[in-house]
Amino acid sequence: MALTIPPLPSAWPPVSQLSQQIAVVTRSSFQYLESIHPFCRAVGHPTTGASMVYSLIVEKEIRRSFDHVNNQRWDDAAKGLTPNAYHWVAGDHALGGERHGKQSVKQWFERMGRVFPKLHIDIEQVEVTGWPWNTTVFVKWRANARLLDGQSSYVNRGVHVFKLRWGKVYSIEEYFDSQAAERSLAIQARAGLDEAAAGPIVS
């Protein structure tokens, strides 16, 4: 007796343009791959092809978010966050601490742009795991910023861990050398940038 799988949902959560795109492409991939692979129809499991399509879409959007940061487009950078997004950075300094809420995370982005106005982040690697309802993205990066003393640079490397649900980011954790960040913030403060010596933005 042949086994069948339940039909895919007729409607997907309209949470954002990205999530709609993910839904359409993923749904189409499932339907096509299930139609040509009997094993897929039998066991009801998604295939590598559909997973690859979804991962590529997510990776593209994550890379775009870093481009927004590099160009200080803060509204665009925060657009993909859920209203109650969580953000954590190690260290007790101007860029450390944890925040809850899209507006607080946007305020953190804006502060980062002020304390490191020449910041540029280069992505080295992106890994996407999971499906639209439960996605984790690991981003390995390196950062560089010329400092206000005219002689020093902020140099760091680290990893972002993003958690997404239906195309929206609900958690960001940043792992990097917090001591390197503190040293560079101290140089900025000595050069007259008072905000570089401020406490963390927490909420």
MDTraj code that builds the backbone (N, CA, C; nanometers):
import mdtraj as md
import numpy as np

residues = "MET ALA LEU THR ILE PRO PRO LEU PRO SER ALA TRP PRO PRO VAL SER GLN LEU SER GLN GLN ILE ALA VAL VAL THR ARG SER SER PHE GLN TYR LEU GLU SER ILE HIS PRO PHE CYS ARG ALA VAL GLY HIS PRO THR THR GLY ALA SER MET VAL TYR SER LEU ILE VAL GLU LYS GLU ILE ARG ARG SER PHE ASP HIS VAL ASN ASN GLN ARG TRP ASP ASP ALA ALA LYS GLY LEU THR PRO ASN ALA TYR HIS TRP VAL ALA GLY ASP HIS ALA LEU GLY GLY GLU ARG HIS GLY LYS GLN SER VAL LYS GLN TRP PHE GLU ARG MET GLY ARG VAL PHE PRO LYS LEU HIS ILE ASP ILE GLU GLN VAL GLU VAL THR GLY TRP PRO TRP ASN THR THR VAL PHE VAL LYS TRP ARG ALA ASN ALA ARG LEU LEU ASP GLY GLN SER SER TYR VAL ASN ARG GLY VAL HIS VAL PHE LYS LEU ARG TRP GLY LYS VAL TYR SER ILE GLU GLU TYR PHE ASP SER GLN ALA ALA GLU ARG SER LEU ALA ILE GLN ALA ARG ALA GLY LEU ASP GLU ALA ALA ALA GLY PRO ILE VAL SER".split()
xyz = np.array([
    [0.0855, -0.1193, 0.0000],
    [0.0000, 0.0000, 0.0000],
    [0.0884, 0.1234, 0.0000],
    [0.0605, 0.2165, -0.0903],
    [0.1402, 0.3387, -0.1008],
    [0.1091, 0.4331, 0.0144],
    [0.2117, 0.4982, 0.0639],
    [0.1950, 0.5968, 0.1697],
    [0.1886, 0.7355, 0.1088],
    [0.1157, 0.8220, 0.1708],
    [0.1058, 0.9606, 0.1241],
    [0.1346, 1.0530, 0.2397],
    [0.1673, 1.1766, 0.2094],
    [0.1900, 1.2768, 0.3127],
    [0.0781, 1.3786, 0.3074],
    [0.0481, 1.4452, 0.4167],
    [-0.0566, 1.5481, 0.4160],
    [-0.0207, 1.6586, 0.3192],
    [-0.1202, 1.7232, 0.2619],
    [-0.0917, 1.8348, 0.1711],
    [-0.0252, 1.9490, 0.2452],
    [0.0551, 2.0261, 0.1755],
    [0.1185, 2.1437, 0.2353],
    [0.0136, 2.2488, 0.2683],
    [0.0387, 2.3333, 0.3667],
    [-0.0592, 2.4364, 0.4029],
    [-0.0934, 2.5239, 0.2845],
    [-0.2196, 2.5637, 0.2779],
    [-0.2618, 2.6504, 0.1673],
    [-0.2211, 2.7941, 0.1903],
    [-0.1892, 2.8294, 0.3135],
    [-0.1486, 2.9668, 0.3447],
    [-0.0306, 2.9639, 0.4402],
    [0.0611, 3.0568, 0.4201],
    [0.1792, 3.0691, 0.5056],
    [0.1731, 3.2024, 0.5792],
    [0.2365, 3.2121, 0.6944],
    [0.2288, 3.3367, 0.7724],
    [0.2818, 3.4561, 0.6952],
    [0.2010, 3.5596, 0.6755],
    [0.2449, 3.6782, 0.5992],
    [0.3238, 3.7739, 0.6859],
    [0.4389, 3.7289, 0.7398],
    [0.5116, 3.8121, 0.8353],
    [0.6055, 3.9116, 0.7700],
    [0.6506, 3.8850, 0.6484],
    [0.7401, 3.9777, 0.5817],
    [0.7565, 3.9351, 0.4378],
    [0.8130, 4.0228, 0.3589],
    [0.8384, 3.9887, 0.2195],
    [0.9324, 3.8700, 0.2103],
    [1.0344, 3.8667, 0.2987],
    [1.1280, 3.7558, 0.2981],
    [1.0585, 3.6253, 0.3312],
    [0.9766, 3.6242, 0.4364],
    [0.9120, 3.4999, 0.4752],
    [0.8153, 3.4524, 0.3686],
    [0.7494, 3.5440, 0.2984],
    [0.6615, 3.5040, 0.1893],
    [0.7421, 3.4403, 0.0776],
    [0.8592, 3.4994, 0.0481],
    [0.9453, 3.4430, -0.0555],
    [0.9921, 3.3038, -0.0152],
    [1.0340, 3.2894, 0.1100],
    [1.0771, 3.1592, 0.1598],
    [0.9638, 3.0581, 0.1481],
    [0.8446, 3.0999, 0.1880],
    [0.7305, 3.0092, 0.1855],
    [0.7011, 2.9616, 0.0440],
    [0.6979, 3.0544, -0.0497],
    [0.6648, 3.0197, -0.1877],
    [0.7687, 2.9262, -0.2479],
    [0.8968, 2.9628, -0.2321],
    [1.0026, 2.8815, -0.2915],
    [1.0100, 2.7450, -0.2258],
    [1.0029, 2.7419, -0.0913],
    [1.0116, 2.6144, -0.0218],
    [0.8947, 2.5255, -0.0564],
    [0.7746, 2.5816, -0.0597],
    [0.6559, 2.5036, -0.0914],
    [0.6651, 2.4474, -0.2334],
    [0.7077, 2.5299, -0.3267],
    [0.7213, 2.4853, -0.4650],
    [0.8264, 2.3749, -0.4758],
    [0.9360, 2.3907, -0.4011],
    [1.0416, 2.2895, -0.4040],
    [0.9907, 2.1571, -0.3504],
    [0.9162, 2.1611, -0.2390],
    [0.8595, 2.0391, -0.1838],
    [0.7712, 1.9696, -0.2872],
    [0.6812, 2.0462, -0.3476],
    [0.5856, 1.9886, -0.4400],
    [0.6557, 1.9243, -0.5595],
    [0.7558, 1.9947, -0.6123],
    [0.8268, 1.9419, -0.7280],
    [0.9067, 1.8174, -0.6917],
    [0.9819, 1.8259, -0.5827],
    [1.0676, 1.7140, -0.5459],
    [0.9874, 1.5920, -0.5045],
    [0.8730, 1.6145, -0.4398],
    [0.7880, 1.5023, -0.4030],
    [0.7281, 1.4356, -0.5256],
    [0.7076, 1.5133, -0.6313],
    [0.6476, 1.4579, -0.7520],
    [0.7449, 1.3707, -0.8309],
    [0.8772, 1.3929, -0.8139],
    [0.9739, 1.3183, -0.8940],
    [1.0515, 1.2153, -0.8131],
    [1.0412, 1.2191, -0.6796],
    [1.1138, 1.1235, -0.5970],
    [1.0150, 1.0379, -0.5180],
    [0.9952, 0.9120, -0.5570],
    [0.9014, 0.8247, -0.4845],
    [0.9373, 0.8097, -0.3373],
    [1.0684, 0.8050, -0.3061],
    [1.1086, 0.7898, -0.1664],
    [1.0573, 0.9062, -0.0827],
    [1.0650, 1.0255, -0.1425],
    [1.0185, 1.1448, -0.0717],
    [0.8699, 1.1346, -0.0416],
    [0.7949, 1.0866, -0.1398],
    [0.6501, 1.0741, -0.1198],
    [0.6209, 0.9714, -0.0126],
    [0.7032, 0.8670, -0.0066],
    [0.6761, 0.7575, 0.0857],
    [0.7018, 0.7973, 0.2302],
    [0.8164, 0.8598, 0.2561],
    [0.8538, 0.8870, 0.3950],
    [0.8107, 1.0235, 0.4423],
    [0.7804, 1.1126, 0.3500],
    [0.7332, 1.2438, 0.3905],
    [0.8392, 1.3343, 0.4444],
    [0.9669, 1.3172, 0.4036],
    [1.0752, 1.4009, 0.4516],
    [1.1178, 1.4991, 0.3451],
    [1.1556, 1.6231, 0.3825],
    [1.2092, 1.7174, 0.2859],
    [1.3405, 1.6661, 0.2298],
    [1.3784, 1.7122, 0.1095],
    [1.4982, 1.6635, 0.0439],
    [1.6074, 1.7684, 0.0466],
    [1.7251, 1.7235, 0.0060],
    [1.8395, 1.8128, 0.0050],
    [1.8169, 1.9323, -0.0863],
    [1.7496, 1.9103, -0.1990],
    [1.7261, 2.0194, -0.2925],
    [1.6459, 2.1320, -0.2318],
    [1.5372, 2.0995, -0.1658],
    [1.4552, 2.2022, -0.1027],
    [1.5310, 2.2728, 0.0080],
    [1.6087, 2.1955, 0.0843],
    [1.6877, 2.2544, 0.1920],
    [1.7889, 2.3530, 0.1362],
    [1.8515, 2.3189, 0.0248],
    [1.9513, 2.4069, -0.0352],
    [1.8891, 2.5372, -0.0823],
    [1.7714, 2.5284, -0.1435],
    [1.7032, 2.6491, -0.1901],
    [1.6736, 2.7422, -0.0730],
    [1.6195, 2.6867, 0.0329],
    [1.5875, 2.7676, 0.1502],
    [1.7127, 2.8308, 0.2104],
    [1.8198, 2.7510, 0.2250],
    [1.9436, 2.8012, 0.2843],
    [2.0020, 2.9166, 0.2029],
    [1.9964, 2.9065, 0.0710],
    [2.0491, 3.0123, -0.0139],
    [1.9714, 3.1424, 0.0036],
    [1.8404, 3.1324, 0.0180],
    [1.7583, 3.2520, 0.0385],
    [1.7946, 3.3191, 0.1705],
    [1.8066, 3.2394, 0.2765],
    [1.8397, 3.2945, 0.4077],
    [1.9791, 3.3562, 0.4065],
    [2.0753, 3.2858, 0.3478],
    [2.2114, 3.3385, 0.3422],
    [2.2152, 3.4734, 0.2701],
    [2.1414, 3.4847, 0.1612],
    [2.1375, 3.6107, 0.0865],
    [2.0872, 3.7249, 0.1738],
    [1.9822, 3.7001, 0.2511],
    [1.9255, 3.8046, 0.3356],
    [2.0173, 3.8406, 0.4516],
    [2.0857, 3.7410, 0.5083],
    [2.1794, 3.7680, 0.6168],
    [2.2962, 3.8527, 0.5661],
    [2.3481, 3.8177, 0.4495],
    [2.4557, 3.8977, 0.3907],
    [2.4087, 4.0406, 0.3636],
    [2.2855, 4.0546, 0.3218],
    [2.2304, 4.1877, 0.2963],
    [2.2226, 4.2684, 0.4254],
    [2.1904, 4.2029, 0.5353],
    [2.1816, 4.2747, 0.6634],
    [2.3186, 4.3280, 0.7051],
    [2.4259, 4.2537, 0.6789],
    [2.5599, 4.3028, 0.7088],
    [2.5958, 4.4197, 0.6183],
    [2.5497, 4.4160, 0.4944],
    [2.5730, 4.5287, 0.4046],
    [2.5020, 4.6541, 0.4557],
    [2.3827, 4.6375, 0.5116],
    [2.3127, 4.7515, 0.5720],
    [2.3949, 4.8099, 0.6869],
    [2.4530, 4.7235, 0.7676],
    [2.5354, 4.7705, 0.8802],
    [2.6580, 4.8457, 0.8283],
    [2.7256, 4.7899, 0.7294],
    [2.8455, 4.8545, 0.6746],
    [2.8152, 4.9926, 0.6173],
    [2.6934, 5.0108, 0.5694],
    [2.6547, 5.1385, 0.5095],
    [2.5656, 5.2224, 0.6014],
    [2.5558, 5.1799, 0.7284],
    [2.4822, 5.2526, 0.8318],
    [2.3368, 5.2797, 0.7926],
    [2.2751, 5.1811, 0.7304],
    [2.1316, 5.1881, 0.7014],
    [2.0585, 5.1174, 0.8160],
    [2.0417, 5.1887, 0.9260],
    [1.9952, 5.1239, 1.0484],
    [1.8501, 5.0801, 1.0407],
    [1.7644, 5.1569, 0.9752],
    [1.6251, 5.1143, 0.9600],
    [1.6172, 4.9827, 0.8833],
    [1.6972, 4.9716, 0.7786],
    [1.6981, 4.8480, 0.6995],
    [1.7584, 4.7325, 0.7794],
    [1.8620, 4.7622, 0.8577],
    [1.9260, 4.6581, 0.9373],
    [1.8302, 4.5992, 1.0403],
    [1.7418, 4.6840, 1.0938],
    [1.6484, 4.6385, 1.1972],
    [1.5173, 4.5864, 1.1409],
    [1.4968, 4.6015, 1.0131],
    [1.3681, 4.5658, 0.9527],
    [1.3355, 4.4174, 0.9679],
    [1.4377, 4.3329, 0.9647],
    [1.4145, 4.1893, 0.9713],
    [1.3998, 4.1336, 1.1114],
    [1.3927, 4.2194, 1.2137],
    [1.3807, 4.1743, 1.3527],
    [1.2349, 4.1619, 1.3942],
    [1.2077, 4.0680, 1.4841],
    [1.0764, 4.0610, 1.5456],
    [1.0629, 4.1740, 1.6474],
    [0.9409, 4.2130, 1.6848],
    [0.9233, 4.3218, 1.7823],
    [0.9926, 4.2965, 1.9154],
    [1.0010, 4.1692, 1.9571],
    [1.0626, 4.1369, 2.0865],
    [1.1994, 4.0713, 2.0699],
    [1.2709, 4.1082, 1.9649],
    [1.4009, 4.0468, 1.9353],
    [1.4971, 4.0581, 2.0532],
    [1.5791, 3.9540, 2.0679],
    [1.6797, 3.9479, 2.1752],
    [1.8178, 3.9669, 2.1142],
    [1.9028, 4.0465, 2.1826],
    [2.0387, 4.0739, 2.1328],
    [2.1351, 4.0728, 2.2493],
    [2.2435, 3.9961, 2.2341],
    [2.3424, 3.9836, 2.3418],
    [2.4828, 3.9992, 2.2865],
    [2.5653, 4.0770, 2.3577],
    [2.7069, 4.0939, 2.3254],
    [2.7855, 4.0844, 2.4561],
    [2.8924, 4.0073, 2.4557],
    [2.9726, 3.9904, 2.5769],
    [3.0444, 4.1200, 2.6133],
    [3.0662, 4.1407, 2.7434],
    [3.1473, 4.2529, 2.7892],
    [3.0668, 4.3631, 2.8555],
    [3.1335, 4.4334, 2.9476],
    [3.0731, 4.5461, 3.0176],
    [3.1312, 4.6747, 2.9593],
    [3.0840, 4.7114, 2.8437],
    [3.1332, 4.8298, 2.7731],
    [3.0199, 4.8886, 2.6898],
    [3.0477, 4.9901, 2.6126],
    [2.9424, 5.0622, 2.5404],
    [2.8644, 4.9754, 2.4429],
    [2.9266, 4.8668, 2.3961],
    [2.8594, 4.7785, 2.3011],
    [2.8227, 4.6435, 2.3618],
    [2.8406, 4.6281, 2.4935],
    [2.8106, 4.5014, 2.5587],
    [2.6661, 4.4925, 2.6050],
    [2.6387, 4.3891, 2.6851],
    [2.5075, 4.3745, 2.7466],
    [2.4056, 4.3023, 2.6605],
    [2.2824, 4.2994, 2.7119],
    [2.1744, 4.2340, 2.6397],
    [2.0529, 4.3244, 2.6325],
    [1.9814, 4.3097, 2.5223],
    [1.8647, 4.3930, 2.4943],
    [1.7478, 4.3064, 2.4524],
    [1.6295, 4.3545, 2.4864],
    [1.5060, 4.2884, 2.4446],
    [1.4193, 4.3920, 2.3737],
    [1.3863, 4.3649, 2.2499],
    [1.3004, 4.4572, 2.1764],
    [1.3697, 4.5172, 2.0557],
    [1.2962, 4.5263, 1.9475],
    [1.3507, 4.5757, 1.8208],
    [1.4077, 4.7167, 1.8331],
    [1.3391, 4.8049, 1.9042],
    [1.3843, 4.9429, 1.9156],
    [1.5171, 4.9526, 1.9896],
    [1.5341, 4.8724, 2.0944],
    [1.6605, 4.8739, 2.1690],
    [1.7757, 4.8219, 2.0840],
    [1.7478, 4.7192, 2.0042],
    [1.8520, 4.6660, 1.9168],
    [1.8906, 4.7702, 1.8117],
    [1.7921, 4.8411, 1.7590],
    [1.8221, 4.9472, 1.6627],
    [1.9065, 5.0568, 1.7271],
    [1.8761, 5.0926, 1.8519],
    [1.9557, 5.1922, 1.9229],
    [2.1000, 5.1447, 1.9367],
    [2.1181, 5.0150, 1.9592],
    [2.2531, 4.9596, 1.9683],
    [2.3248, 4.9719, 1.8336],
    [2.2556, 4.9393, 1.7248],
    [2.3149, 4.9557, 1.5914],
    [2.3620, 5.0999, 1.5713],
    [2.2756, 5.1936, 1.6063],
    [2.3082, 5.3356, 1.5866],
    [2.4296, 5.3762, 1.6694],
    [2.4369, 5.3261, 1.7937],
    [2.5535, 5.3569, 1.8770],
    [2.6799, 5.2981, 1.8158],
    [2.6721, 5.1754, 1.7670],
    [2.7896, 5.1148, 1.7044],
    [2.8406, 5.2018, 1.5907],
    [2.7477, 5.2572, 1.5124],
    [2.7867, 5.3449, 1.4030],
    [2.8516, 5.4732, 1.4501],
    [2.8117, 5.5216, 1.5680],
    [2.8714, 5.6454, 1.6203],
    [3.0083, 5.6213, 1.6830],
    [3.0234, 5.5102, 1.7565],
    [3.1518, 5.4881, 1.8254],
    [3.2583, 5.4318, 1.7308],
    [3.2136, 5.3627, 1.6240],
    [3.3059, 5.3132, 1.5220],
    [3.2550, 5.3568, 1.3843],
    [3.2659, 5.4854, 1.3536],
    [3.2082, 5.5369, 1.2288],
    [3.2716, 5.4803, 1.1024],
    [3.3937, 5.4269, 1.1133],
    [3.4624, 5.3708, 0.9965],
    [3.4571, 5.2177, 0.9943],
    [3.3654, 5.1605, 1.0688],
    [3.3594, 5.0148, 1.0811],
    [3.3202, 4.9487, 0.9490],
    [3.3913, 4.8419, 0.9176],
    [3.3534, 4.7585, 0.8029],
    [3.3682, 4.6125, 0.8438],
    [3.2648, 4.5343, 0.8164],
    [3.2643, 4.3925, 0.8513],
    [3.2651, 4.3099, 0.7230],
    [3.3599, 4.2181, 0.7143],
    [3.3687, 4.1255, 0.6014],
    [3.3246, 3.9872, 0.6465],
    [3.2327, 3.9290, 0.5735],
    [3.1847, 3.7946, 0.6052],
    [3.2797, 3.6913, 0.5470],
    [3.3190, 3.5966, 0.6302],
    [3.4072, 3.4888, 0.5864],
    [3.3308, 3.3605, 0.5566],
    [3.2234, 3.3367, 0.6313],
    [3.1504, 3.2109, 0.6132],
    [3.0100, 3.2237, 0.6702],
    [2.9138, 3.1625, 0.6034],
    [2.7752, 3.1583, 0.6510],
    [2.7268, 3.0138, 0.6467],
    [2.6709, 2.9665, 0.7574],
    [2.6138, 2.8326, 0.7643],
    [2.4690, 2.8434, 0.8105],
    [2.3783, 2.7837, 0.7351],
    [2.2353, 2.7887, 0.7659],
    [2.1873, 2.6483, 0.7975],
    [2.1179, 2.6324, 0.9092],
    [2.0600, 2.5033, 0.9447],
    [1.9134, 2.5225, 0.9810],
    [1.8335, 2.4192, 0.9573],
    [1.6934, 2.4229, 0.9959],
    [1.6008, 2.4622, 0.8828],
    [1.4761, 2.4861, 0.9208],
    [1.3686, 2.5176, 0.8266],
    [1.2991, 2.6466, 0.8675],
    [1.2063, 2.6980, 0.7879],
    [1.1504, 2.8318, 0.8157],
    [1.0953, 2.8493, 0.9561],
    [1.0447, 2.7450, 1.0156],
    [0.9859, 2.7579, 1.1493],
    [1.0905, 2.7489, 1.2609],
    [1.2153, 2.7124, 1.2272],
    [1.3197, 2.7008, 1.3296],
    [1.4557, 2.7003, 1.2603],
    [1.5139, 2.8176, 1.2407],
    [1.6376, 2.8317, 1.1634],
    [1.7475, 2.8916, 1.2498],
    [1.8681, 2.8372, 1.2370],
    [1.9866, 2.8928, 1.3014],
    [2.0887, 2.9262, 1.1941],
    [2.1481, 3.0446, 1.2048],
    [2.2489, 3.0882, 1.1085],
    [2.3755, 3.1277, 1.1844],
    [2.4882, 3.0707, 1.1435],
    [2.6181, 3.1050, 1.2000],
    [2.6945, 3.1871, 1.0963],
    [2.7428, 3.3033, 1.1379],
    [2.8172, 3.3906, 1.0472],
    [2.9546, 3.4194, 1.1072],
    [3.0582, 3.3756, 1.0377],
    [3.1956, 3.4046, 1.0789],
    [3.2420, 3.5292, 1.0049],
    [3.3006, 3.6251, 1.0768],
    [3.3337, 3.7535, 1.0169],
    [3.4643, 3.8096, 1.0725],
    [3.5146, 3.9114, 1.0034],
    [3.6262, 3.9912, 1.0544],
    [3.5887, 4.1381, 1.0372],
    [3.6322, 4.2197, 1.1324],
    [3.5946, 4.3613, 1.1331],
    [3.7177, 4.4496, 1.1442],
    [3.7065, 4.5675, 1.0870],
    [3.8152, 4.6645, 1.0919],
    [3.7558, 4.8045, 1.0950],
    [3.8158, 4.8922, 1.1747],
    [3.7702, 5.0315, 1.1802],
    [3.8878, 5.1210, 1.2159],
    [3.9100, 5.2233, 1.1372],
    [4.0116, 5.3231, 1.1690],
    [3.9632, 5.4069, 1.2865],
    [4.0507, 5.4303, 1.3852],
    [4.0115, 5.5007, 1.5063],
    [4.0478, 5.6484, 1.5003],
    [3.9893, 5.7244, 1.5929],
    [3.9980, 5.8697, 1.5864],
    [4.1366, 5.9256, 1.6174],
    [4.2236, 5.8465, 1.6776],
    [4.3579, 5.8979, 1.7066],
    [4.4439, 5.9054, 1.5807],
    [4.3925, 5.8516, 1.4700],
    [4.4643, 5.8589, 1.3440],
    [4.5769, 5.7593, 1.3284],
    [4.6002, 5.6791, 1.4314],
    [4.7115, 5.5839, 1.4276],
    [4.6668, 5.4395, 1.4492],
    [4.5574, 5.4215, 1.5205],
    [4.5145, 5.2877, 1.5611],
    [4.3947, 5.2402, 1.4799],
    [4.3752, 5.1093, 1.4828],
    [4.2588, 5.0482, 1.4182],
    [4.1951, 4.9477, 1.5125],
    [4.0649, 4.9403, 1.5054],
    [3.9923, 4.8335, 1.5740],
    [3.9892, 4.7135, 1.4807],
    [4.0444, 4.6024, 1.5266],
    [4.0478, 4.4794, 1.4477],
    [3.9913, 4.3678, 1.5335],
    [3.8987, 4.2926, 1.4786],
    [3.8382, 4.1849, 1.5554],
    [3.7861, 4.0779, 1.4610],
    [3.7656, 3.9598, 1.5153],
    [3.7030, 3.8500, 1.4424],
    [3.6041, 3.7836, 1.5359],
    [3.4965, 3.7316, 1.4789],
    [3.3976, 3.6705, 1.5649],
    [3.2920, 3.5945, 1.4883],
    [3.1881, 3.5568, 1.5631],
    [3.0773, 3.4791, 1.5073],
    [2.9459, 3.5362, 1.5586],
    [2.8533, 3.5573, 1.4665],
    [2.7151, 3.5888, 1.5014],
    [2.6333, 3.4596, 1.4958],
    [2.5428, 3.4445, 1.5914],
    [2.4470, 3.3341, 1.5873],
    [2.3075, 3.3947, 1.5798],
    [2.2417, 3.3747, 1.4663],
    [2.1067, 3.4256, 1.4443],
    [2.0057, 3.3122, 1.4609],
    [1.8929, 3.3453, 1.5228],
    [1.7800, 3.2528, 1.5284],
    [1.6639, 3.3176, 1.4531],
    [1.6042, 3.2432, 1.3603],
    [1.4944, 3.2954, 1.2791],
    [1.3726, 3.2054, 1.2881],
    [1.2574, 3.2679, 1.2723],
    [1.1309, 3.1956, 1.2600],
    [1.0477, 3.2647, 1.1536],
    [1.0147, 3.1914, 1.0491],
    [0.9365, 3.2443, 0.9372],
    [0.9965, 3.3735, 0.8797],
    [1.1285, 3.3716, 0.8595],
    [1.1944, 3.4819, 0.7927],
    [1.2260, 3.6012, 0.8800],
    [1.1943, 3.5966, 1.0080],
    [1.2222, 3.7061, 1.0997],
    [1.3237, 3.6628, 1.2049],
    [1.4182, 3.7517, 1.2346],
    [1.5208, 3.7242, 1.3345],
    [1.4657, 3.7556, 1.4731],
    [1.4667, 3.6553, 1.5614],
    [1.4187, 3.6795, 1.6973],
    [1.5303, 3.6730, 1.8010],
    [1.6521, 3.6365, 1.7601],
    [1.7640, 3.6322, 1.8548],
    [1.8951, 3.6511, 1.7798],
    [1.9826, 3.7346, 1.8367],
    [2.1186, 3.7523, 1.7846],
    [2.2146, 3.7470, 1.9031],
    [2.3139, 3.6607, 1.8937],
    [2.4214, 3.6553, 1.9920],
    [2.5534, 3.6756, 1.9188],
    [2.6381, 3.7634, 1.9747],
    [2.7649, 3.7975, 1.9101],
    [2.8815, 3.7529, 1.9985],
    [2.9700, 3.6749, 1.9387],
    [3.0870, 3.6234, 2.0096],
    [3.2133, 3.6765, 1.9418],
    [3.2896, 3.7561, 2.0163],
    [3.4151, 3.8108, 1.9634],
    [3.5050, 3.8503, 2.0798],
    [3.6216, 3.9036, 2.0495],
    [3.7181, 3.9445, 2.1513],
    [3.6704, 4.0751, 2.2155],
    [3.6065, 4.0647, 2.3299],
    [3.5520, 4.1842, 2.3944],
    [3.6627, 4.2756, 2.4465],
    [3.7796, 4.2204, 2.4787],
    [3.8904, 4.3037, 2.5252],
    [3.9423, 4.3925, 2.4121],
    [3.9449, 4.3392, 2.2905],
    [3.9852, 4.4214, 2.1758],
    [3.8864, 4.5356, 2.1556],
    [3.7583, 4.5065, 2.1740],
    [3.6566, 4.6110, 2.1617],
    [3.6748, 4.7164, 2.2705],
    [3.6996, 4.6730, 2.3931],
    [3.7171, 4.7668, 2.5036],
    [3.8382, 4.8573, 2.4813],
    [3.9490, 4.8008, 2.4340],
    [4.0685, 4.8823, 2.4089],
    [4.0408, 4.9889, 2.3026],
    [3.9706, 4.9502, 2.1984],
    [3.9419, 5.0460, 2.0912],
    [3.8417, 5.1514, 2.1352],
    [3.7447, 5.1116, 2.2152],
    [3.6491, 5.2083, 2.2682],
    [3.7195, 5.3091, 2.3586],
    [3.8170, 5.2629, 2.4359],
    [3.8936, 5.3536, 2.5232],
    [3.9713, 5.4563, 2.4407],
    [4.0259, 5.4138, 2.3268],
    [4.0971, 5.5072, 2.2388],
    [4.0004, 5.6117, 2.1837],
    [3.8809, 5.5668, 2.1458],
    [3.7810, 5.6615, 2.0952],
    [3.7402, 5.7613, 2.2027],
    [3.7244, 5.7130, 2.3252],
    [3.6862, 5.8015, 2.4356],
    [3.7947, 5.9055, 2.4632],
    [3.9198, 5.8635, 2.4620],
    [4.0305, 5.9575, 2.4853],
    [4.0400, 6.0611, 2.3738],
    [3.9902, 6.0267, 2.2571],
    [3.9918, 6.1205, 2.1445],
    [3.8738, 6.2172, 2.1490],
    [3.7899, 6.2029, 2.2521],
    [3.6795, 6.2972, 2.2695],
    [3.5414, 6.2427, 2.2401],
    [3.5297, 6.1142, 2.2081],
    [3.3997, 6.0538, 2.1801],
    [3.3439, 5.9968, 2.3104],
    [3.2686, 6.0783, 2.3824],
    [3.2227, 6.0409, 2.5164],
    [3.1372, 5.9148, 2.5168],
    [3.0573, 5.8939, 2.4132],
    [2.9665, 5.7786, 2.4116],
    [3.0429, 5.6471, 2.4133],
    [3.1680, 5.6478, 2.3667],
    [3.2482, 5.5257, 2.3666],
    [3.2770, 5.4767, 2.5081],
    [3.2649, 5.5667, 2.6077],
    [3.2890, 5.5293, 2.7477],
    [3.1571, 5.5047, 2.8227],
    [3.0463, 5.5093, 2.7529],
    [2.9158, 5.4907, 2.8184],
    [2.8943, 5.3457, 2.8564],
    [2.7977, 5.3246, 2.9456],
    [2.7609, 5.1887, 2.9837],
    [2.6798, 5.1214, 2.8739],
    [2.6580, 4.9930, 2.8852],
    [2.5827, 4.9196, 2.7834],
    [2.4384, 4.9684, 2.7693],
    [2.3843, 4.9529, 2.6537],
    [2.2405, 4.9725, 2.6312],
    [2.1713, 4.8434, 2.6696],
    [2.0897, 4.8474, 2.7739],
    [2.0217, 4.7270, 2.8216],
    [1.8713, 4.7543, 2.8292],
    [1.7959, 4.6489, 2.8095],
    [1.6495, 4.6616, 2.8195],
    [1.5891, 4.5242, 2.8448],
])
top = md.Topology()
chain = top.add_chain()
for i, resn in enumerate(residues, 1):
    res = top.add_residue(resn, chain, resSeq=i)
    for name in ("N", "CA", "C"):
        top.add_atom(name, md.element.get_by_symbol(name[0]), res)
traj = md.Trajectory(xyz[None], top)
